[in-house]
């Protein structure tokens, strides 16, 4: 039995009243996922005034290999969750800048996240860590952002406890690890090492993101950058504790490091005074992004499409529908369960 907030699936089911389910499954998850590009541009515009840095940031976000391949030809709720998470962070940036009109957008996005995924708790942890950074570093803080973060913390924790109370009472702390058996949990991330993770994220955002974290941890201070750094630290820690699905963790880290790239790339360009040299430097970086992000994204996406179910497999499931009883048991992998339930009924 799966326990999860149902909004995303209700949205797809509602769209199925208008469009065929195949059309809904092909178009709308990809449409939701593409919104991350627009939101990333808005965040990058808050981080830097440099147009090249903003364009490169958006290009890298759009072609993060793991994000590009996992949201293509997939109905995963991650395509809906990722834009919402970063839109919520964007709203917090605007609120920290004393733009109180974004409070309503922030609360709305947070509530939609709450009824879409329990992973909203990761965002709450990041906001609390950000608040700690602000107090420790003595940065300027608005009363609105402090009150909003504390209100959001109590709201999300309370609603999660109410919504998952029976599951928690029945399974205890094991629900934090999704009830995965200990034998499997030990090898949960066994197939992924650091080099594989960097390949799936993209080496350029990874390296520049780490440099931005280092620079702002020891040399510079800025609220909006600390907000993204807090989020990156929380996701990294949860991944280390195996409290978050690997693919989701890599997608979140990929986006946040690509956004942090905008800051470090602007700092790097500011050291180059010659216009022609700047132009050549931008061309070089574009080629690096193509080779390290765009080409791997297309390669992974092609492999994903090749792994899609063939017409012969669909025909076999149709045969099962016509030639078996509903009480018959079909042995399959976990990932094929929904397909069998849908086609073979």
C-alpha positions in Angstrom: 0.0 0.0 0.0 1.3 3.5 -0.9 0.5 6.5 1.3 1.0 9.7 -0.6 -0.7 13.1 -1.1 -2.9 12.7 -4.2 -3.1 16.2 -5.8 -0.9 15.4 -8.8 -2.7 12.3 -9.7 -6.1 14.0 -9.3 -4.9 16.7 -11.7 -4.0 14.1 -14.3 -7.3 12.2 -13.7 -9.2 15.5 -14.1 -7.4 16.2 -17.4 -8.4 12.7 -18.5 -12.0 13.8 -18.6 -11.0 16.2 -21.4 -8.1 14.4 -23.2 -7.2 10.7 -23.7 -5.0 9.4 -20.9 -2.1 8.6 -23.3 -2.1 12.3 -24.4 -2.3 13.5 -20.8 0.6 11.2 -19.8 2.8 12.3 -22.7 2.1 16.1 -22.7 1.3 17.5 -19.3 4.2 16.0 -17.1 6.6 17.4 -19.7 4.7 20.7 -19.7 5.0 20.9 -15.9 8.7 20.0 -16.0 9.4 22.7 -18.5 8.2 25.4 -16.1 11.5 24.9 -14.2 13.3 26.8 -17.0 11.1 29.9 -16.5 11.4 29.8 -12.7 15.2 29.3 -12.9 15.5 32.4 -15.1 13.5 34.4 -12.5 15.8 33.2 -9.8 19.0 33.8 -11.8 17.7 37.3 -12.5 17.7 37.9 -8.7 21.2 36.5 -8.4 22.9 38.4 -11.2 22.5 41.2 -13.7 24.8 39.5 -16.2 22.8 38.3 -19.2 25.3 35.6 -20.2 25.3 34.1 -16.7 21.4 34.0 -16.8 21.3 32.4 -20.2 23.9 29.8 -19.3 22.1 29.0 -16.1 18.8 28.5 -17.9 20.5 26.4 -20.5 22.1 24.1 -17.9 18.8 23.8 -15.9 17.0 22.8 -19.1 19.6 20.2 -19.9 20.5 18.7 -16.5 21.0 15.1 -17.7 19.1 13.4 -14.9 16.3 15.9 -15.0 16.0 15.8 -18.8 15.9 12.0 -19.0 13.7 11.3 -15.9 10.9 13.8 -16.8 10.8 12.6 -20.4 8.3 9.9 -21.2 7.4 9.7 -17.5 4.3 10.5 -15.4 6.4 10.9 -12.2 5.2 13.6 -9.8 8.7 15.0 -9.8 7.9 16.9 -13.0 5.2 18.8 -11.0 7.1 19.0 -7.7 10.4 20.5 -8.9 9.0 23.8 -10.4 6.8 24.2 -7.3 9.8 23.8 -4.9 11.9 26.4 -6.7 8.9 28.8 -7.2 8.5 28.7 -3.4 12.2 29.5 -3.0 11.8 32.4 -5.5 8.8 33.8 -3.5 10.9 33.6 -0.3 13.7 35.6 -2.1 11.2 38.3 -2.9 9.7 38.3 0.6 13.3 38.7 2.0 13.6 41.7 -0.2 10.5 43.2 1.6 8.1 42.5 -1.3 5.2 41.4 0.8 2.9 40.9 -2.1 4.6 37.5 -2.6 3.5 36.2 0.8 0.2 34.9 -0.7 2.1 33.2 -3.6 4.4 31.6 -1.1 1.7 30.2 1.1 -0.3 29.0 -1.9 2.7 27.2 -3.4 3.6 25.7 0.0 0.0 24.3 0.5 0.0 22.9 -3.1 3.3 21.2 -2.4 1.9 19.8 0.9 -1.0 18.0 -0.9 1.3 16.9 -3.7 4.3 15.3 -1.9 5.6 14.7 1.7 9.0 15.9 0.4 7.8 19.4 1.3 9.4 18.8 4.6 12.8 19.1 2.9 11.9 22.6 2.0 11.0 23.4 5.6 14.4 22.1 6.8 16.1 24.3 4.2 14.2 27.4 5.3 15.1 26.7 9.0 18.8 26.3 8.1 18.6 29.6 6.1 17.1 31.3 9.1 20.1 30.0 11.2 22.5 31.3 8.6 20.9 34.7 8.7 21.1 34.9 12.5 24.7 33.6 12.7 26.0 35.8 10.0 24.1 38.9 11.3 22.4 39.6 7.9 19.5 41.9 7.5 16.2 40.0 8.0 12.6 41.1 7.6 10.0 40.3 10.3 7.8 38.9 7.5 10.3 36.2 6.4 11.0 35.1 10.0 7.3 34.9 10.9 6.5 33.2 7.6 9.2 30.5 8.0 8.1 29.7 11.6 4.4 29.6 10.5 5.3 27.3 7.6 7.3 25.0 9.9 4.4 24.5 12.3 1.8 24.3 9.5 3.6 21.6 7.5 4.8 19.5 10.5 1.2 19.6 12.0 -0.5 18.7 8.7 2.0 15.9 7.9 1.5 14.4 11.4 -2.3 14.6 11.1 -2.2 13.1 7.5 0.3 10.3 8.2 -0.6 9.7 11.9 -1.9 6.1 11.4 1.0 5.2 9.2 3.5 6.5 11.7 1.8 4.6 14.6 1.7 1.4 12.6 5.3 1.6 11.2 7.2 3.9 13.5 10.4 5.5 12.2 10.7 3.0 9.4 8.4 5.3 7.3 11.4 7.7 7.1 13.1 5.1 5.0 9.9 4.2 3.1 9.8 0.8 4.8 12.6 -0.4 2.6 14.1 -3.6 4.2 17.5 -3.1 5.8 19.2 -5.6 3.4 18.0 -3.5 0.4 18.7 -0.1 2.2 22.3 -1.0 2.6 22.7 -1.1 -1.2 20.2 1.7 -1.9 22.7 3.9 -3.7 25.2 1.2 -4.5 25.0 1.6 -8.2 25.9 5.3 -8.1 29.3 6.8 -7.2 30.5 10.4 -7.2 31.6 10.3 -10.8 28.2 9.0 -11.9 26.4 11.6 -9.8 28.5 14.4 -11.4 27.7 13.0 -14.9 24.0 13.0 -14.1 24.1 16.5 -12.7 26.6 18.1 -15.1 30.2 18.9 -14.3 30.0 22.6 -14.9 27.1 23.3 -12.5 28.6 20.9 -10.0 32.0 22.6 -9.9 30.8 26.2 -10.0 28.0 25.4 -7.5 30.6 24.0 -5.0 32.8 27.1 -5.5 29.8 29.4 -4.8 29.1 27.5 -1.6 32.7 27.8 -0.5 33.0 31.5 -1.4 29.8 32.5 0.5 30.5 30.2 3.4 33.9 31.9 4.1 34.2 35.2 2.3 30.9 36.8 1.3 27.4 37.2 2.7 24.1 37.5 0.8 20.6 36.4 1.8 19.3 35.0 -1.5 22.5 33.0 -2.1 22.3 31.6 1.5 18.8 30.4 0.8 19.9 28.3 -2.2 23.0 27.1 -0.3 20.8 26.0 2.7 18.6 24.0 0.3 21.7 22.3 -1.3 23.1 21.4 2.2 19.8 19.9 3.3 19.3 17.8 0.2 23.0 16.6 0.4 22.6 15.6 4.0 19.3 13.8 3.4 20.8 12.0 0.5 23.7 10.9 2.7 21.2 9.6 5.3 19.3 7.9 2.5 16.1 9.7 3.4 15.4 10.9 -0.1 15.0 9.0 -3.4 18.3 9.2 -5.4 16.8 10.5 -8.6 14.9 13.3 -6.9 18.0 14.3 -4.8 20.2 14.5 -7.9 17.5 16.5 -9.8 17.2 19.0 -6.9 21.0 19.3 -6.4 21.4 19.7 -10.2 19.0 22.6 -10.4 20.3 24.4 -7.3 24.0 24.1 -8.3 23.1 25.4 -11.8 21.5 28.4 -10.1 24.5 28.9 -7.9 26.6 28.8 -11.1 25.1 32.2 -12.0 26.8 33.8 -9.0 30.2 32.4 -9.5 30.2 32.9 -13.3 29.4 36.6 -12.8 32.3 36.9 -10.3 34.6 35.2 -12.8 33.5 37.4 -15.7 34.0 40.5 -13.6 37.8 39.8 -13.6 38.0 39.9 -17.4 38.1 43.5 -18.7 38.7 42.9 -22.4 35.5 42.6 -24.4 36.9 40.2 -27.0 38.3 38.0 -24.3 34.9 38.0 -22.6 33.2 37.0 -25.8 35.7 34.1 -26.4 35.2 33.0 -22.8 31.4 32.9 -23.3 31.9 30.9 -26.5 34.2 28.4 -24.6 31.6 28.0 -21.8 28.8 27.4 -24.3 30.8 24.6 -25.9 31.6 23.1 -22.5 27.9 23.2 -21.6 27.0 21.5 -24.8 29.5 18.7 -24.3 28.9 18.2 -20.5 25.2 18.8 -20.2 23.3 18.9 -23.5 24.9 15.8 -25.2 24.6 13.6 -22.1 21.0 14.7 -21.7 20.1 13.7 -25.3 22.0 10.4 -24.9 20.2 9.5 -21.7 16.8 10.6 -23.1 17.4 8.4 -26.2 18.2 5.4 -24.0 15.0 6.1 -22.0 12.9 6.1 -25.1 14.5 2.8 -26.2 13.5 1.3 -22.9 9.8 2.3 -23.4 7.4 -0.6 -23.7 7.2 -2.1 -27.2 4.1 -2.7 -29.2 4.7 -6.5 -28.7 4.6 -6.0 -24.9 1.4 -4.0 -25.1 -0.2 -6.7 -27.3 0.9 -9.3 -24.8 -0.9 -7.4 -22.1 -4.0 -7.1 -24.3 -3.9 -10.9 -24.7 -3.8 -11.3 -20.9 -6.9 -9.1 -20.7 -8.8 -11.2 -23.2 -7.6 -14.6 -22.0 -7.4 -14.5 -18.2 -9.7 -14.0 -15.3 -9.4 -11.0 -13.0 -8.6 -13.3 -10.1 -5.5 -14.6 -11.9 -2.2 -13.5 -10.6 0.4 -12.0 -12.9 4.1 -12.0 -11.8 5.9 -8.8 -12.8 8.4 -6.2 -11.6 7.2 -3.4 -9.3 7.5 -0.8 -12.1 5.3 -2.8 -14.4 2.4 -3.1 -12.0 0.5 0.1 -13.0 0.9 -0.9 -16.7 -0.6 -4.3 -16.2 -3.4 -2.9 -14.1 -4.2 -0.4 -16.8 -3.8 -2.4 -20.0 -4.6 -6.0 -18.8 -7.1 -4.7 -16.2 
